[in-house]
């Protein structure tokens, strides 16, 4: 059962997810890292799952990791670096929200070209299920963080509340810290050293 967020505290518990670098079309497992943050200030924990490059298991794997985590009871929000992981392994944010009982906020710096995205997905098996995940993500909203454009979507949370959480957690760049740090850790897991630019 989802607990509504009535008031956004500065140290709201957020888990942010991003994937590591991978070779396109390899079919390999790709690490996806989740980091637990208190707002945009304190790192409380790290989770890891492996999903298939261009597979269809990202939603399930992330939901399972969250539900079995010792941090679950304190978490209030899931943040994602977009909804596409390990290539075109799509996260269905409505299903993820339902499975975990937590609201979901995908965040990206780039405005999505949905037509181009649709054409790319058509080349893969399971197109209908992948495209359903895109449709379930809903409209793309815009906000400005530290003078830079940020786009986001929502499941299980109101737009204004999601926007407030983005601004609270974006303390060191225009991206929320849970996503920025998840990216750094995921790239280090794969390459042995972190790289910027989530």
C-alpha positions as CSV (number, residue, x, y, z in Angstrom):
1,X,0.0,0.0,0.0
2,X,1.4,3.4,-1.0
3,X,1.9,6.0,1.7
4,X,1.0,9.4,0.4
5,X,3.7,12.1,0.8
6,X,2.0,14.9,2.6
7,X,5.0,17.0,3.4
8,X,8.4,16.8,1.7
9,X,11.2,16.8,4.3
10,X,14.7,17.9,3.4
11,X,16.0,14.5,4.3
12,X,13.4,12.4,2.6
13,X,14.7,8.9,1.9
14,X,15.2,8.4,-1.9
15,X,16.7,5.5,-3.8
16,X,18.2,6.5,-7.1
17,X,19.1,4.0,-9.9
18,X,21.5,4.1,-12.9
19,X,23.2,1.5,-15.0
20,X,26.8,1.0,-15.8
21,X,28.5,1.3,-19.3
22,X,27.9,-1.7,-21.6
23,X,28.6,-2.9,-25.2
24,X,25.5,-2.4,-27.4
25,X,23.9,-5.6,-28.7
26,X,26.1,-7.8,-26.5
27,X,23.3,-9.5,-24.6
28,X,25.5,-9.3,-21.5
29,X,24.5,-8.6,-18.0
30,X,24.8,-5.0,-17.0
31,X,25.1,-3.8,-13.4
32,X,22.4,-1.4,-12.2
33,X,23.2,0.4,-9.0
34,X,20.7,1.8,-6.5
35,X,21.8,4.3,-3.9
36,X,19.8,5.3,-0.8
37,X,20.1,9.0,0.1
38,X,18.6,11.3,2.7
39,X,17.5,14.1,0.5
40,X,20.6,15.3,-1.4
41,X,23.0,15.1,1.6
42,X,23.8,11.7,3.0
43,X,24.4,8.4,1.4
44,X,22.9,5.6,3.5
45,X,23.3,2.5,1.4
46,X,24.0,0.9,-2.0
47,X,22.1,-1.9,-3.9
48,X,23.1,-3.8,-7.0
49,X,21.2,-5.9,-9.6
50,X,22.2,-7.2,-13.0
51,X,19.9,-6.9,-15.9
52,X,20.2,-8.1,-19.5
53,X,21.4,-5.8,-22.3
54,X,18.2,-5.1,-24.3
55,X,16.4,-7.6,-22.1
56,X,13.0,-7.2,-20.3
57,X,13.9,-7.8,-16.7
58,X,14.7,-4.3,-15.3
59,X,11.4,-3.6,-13.7
60,X,11.3,-7.0,-11.9
61,X,14.9,-6.9,-10.8
62,X,14.7,-3.4,-9.4
63,X,11.4,-4.1,-7.6
64,X,12.8,-7.3,-6.0
65,X,16.0,-5.5,-4.8
66,X,14.0,-2.7,-3.2
67,X,11.4,-5.1,-1.6
68,X,14.1,-7.3,0.0
69,X,16.3,-4.4,1.1
70,X,16.7,-3.5,4.8
71,X,16.2,0.1,3.8
72,X,12.7,-0.5,2.4
73,X,10.7,0.7,5.4
74,X,12.5,4.1,5.3
75,X,12.2,4.7,1.6
76,X,9.7,7.2,0.3
77,X,10.6,7.7,-3.3
78,X,12.3,5.8,-6.2
79,X,14.3,7.9,-8.7
80,X,15.4,6.6,-12.0
81,X,17.9,8.0,-14.6
82,X,15.2,7.7,-17.3
83,X,13.2,4.5,-18.0
84,X,15.6,2.8,-20.3
85,X,18.4,0.6,-18.8
86,X,21.1,-1.6,-20.3
87,X,20.1,-0.4,-23.8
88,X,16.3,-0.9,-24.2
89,X,15.5,-2.8,-21.1
90,X,12.5,-0.7,-20.1
91,X,11.3,0.1,-16.6
92,X,7.5,0.2,-16.3
93,X,7.2,2.9,-13.7
94,X,3.5,2.2,-13.0
95,X,4.3,-1.5,-12.3
96,X,7.4,-0.6,-10.3
97,X,5.3,1.7,-8.1
98,X,2.6,-0.9,-7.7
99,X,5.1,-3.7,-6.8
100,X,7.0,-1.6,-4.3
101,X,4.3,0.7,-2.9
102,X,6.5,3.7,-3.6
103,X,6.2,6.6,-6.0
104,X,8.6,6.7,-9.0
105,X,10.2,9.7,-10.6
106,X,12.3,9.2,-13.7
107,X,14.6,12.1,-14.4
108,X,16.7,13.1,-17.4
109,X,18.6,16.0,-18.8
110,X,17.4,15.4,-22.4
111,X,14.0,15.8,-23.8
112,X,12.9,12.5,-25.2
113,X,12.2,12.1,-29.0
114,X,9.4,9.6,-28.6
115,X,9.1,8.9,-32.3
116,X,12.8,8.1,-32.6
117,X,12.5,6.0,-29.5
118,X,9.5,4.0,-30.8
119,X,11.3,3.2,-34.1
120,X,14.3,1.9,-32.2
121,X,12.1,-0.3,-30.0
122,X,10.4,-1.8,-33.1
123,X,13.7,-3.5,-34.0
124,X,13.6,-5.6,-30.8
125,X,11.4,-8.5,-29.7
126,X,8.6,-7.7,-27.3
127,X,8.0,-4.3,-28.8
128,X,4.4,-4.1,-27.5
129,X,5.5,-4.7,-23.9
130,X,8.4,-2.2,-24.2
131,X,6.2,0.5,-25.7
132,X,3.6,-0.1,-23.0
133,X,6.3,0.8,-20.5
134,X,7.0,4.1,-22.4
135,X,3.2,4.9,-22.4
136,X,2.9,4.1,-18.7
137,X,5.6,6.6,-17.9
138,X,3.1,9.3,-18.9
139,X,3.8,12.9,-19.9
140,X,7.2,14.4,-19.8
141,X,7.4,17.4,-17.4
142,X,10.0,20.2,-17.4
143,X,11.7,22.1,-14.6
144,X,14.8,24.2,-14.2
145,X,17.4,23.2,-11.7
146,X,20.4,25.4,-11.1
147,X,19.7,27.1,-14.4
148,X,19.6,23.9,-16.4
149,X,16.7,22.0,-18.0
150,X,15.6,18.8,-16.3
151,X,12.7,16.6,-17.6
152,X,10.8,14.1,-15.4
153,X,7.8,11.8,-15.3
154,X,5.8,10.4,-12.4
155,X,4.0,7.4,-11.1
156,X,2.1,7.4,-7.8
157,X,3.0,11.1,-7.0
158,X,1.8,14.5,-8.0
159,X,3.8,16.5,-10.4
160,X,4.5,19.4,-8.0
161,X,5.5,17.1,-5.2
162,X,7.9,15.3,-7.5
163,X,9.4,18.6,-8.7
164,X,9.9,19.6,-5.0
165,X,11.8,16.4,-4.3
166,X,14.0,16.9,-7.4
167,X,15.0,20.4,-6.2
168,X,15.6,19.2,-2.7
169,X,17.9,16.4,-3.8
170,X,19.8,18.3,-6.5
171,X,22.4,19.7,-4.1
172,X,25.6,19.5,-6.1
173,X,24.5,19.6,-9.8
174,X,21.3,19.9,-11.8
175,X,20.8,16.1,-11.3
176,X,19.5,14.8,-8.0
177,X,22.3,13.3,-5.9
178,X,20.8,9.8,-5.8
179,X,21.0,9.5,-9.6
180,X,24.4,11.3,-9.9
181,X,26.0,9.1,-7.3
182,X,24.4,5.9,-8.7
183,X,25.9,6.7,-12.1
184,X,29.4,7.2,-10.5
185,X,29.3,3.9,-8.7
186,X,27.9,2.0,-11.7
187,X,30.6,3.2,-14.0
188,X,33.3,2.4,-11.4
189,X,31.9,-1.2,-11.0
190,X,32.3,-1.7,-14.8
191,X,35.4,0.3,-15.6
192,X,37.3,0.3,-12.3
193,X,37.0,4.1,-12.1
194,X,34.0,6.4,-12.0
195,X,33.1,8.7,-14.9
196,X,30.9,11.8,-14.8
197,X,27.9,12.7,-16.9
198,X,24.9,10.7,-15.8
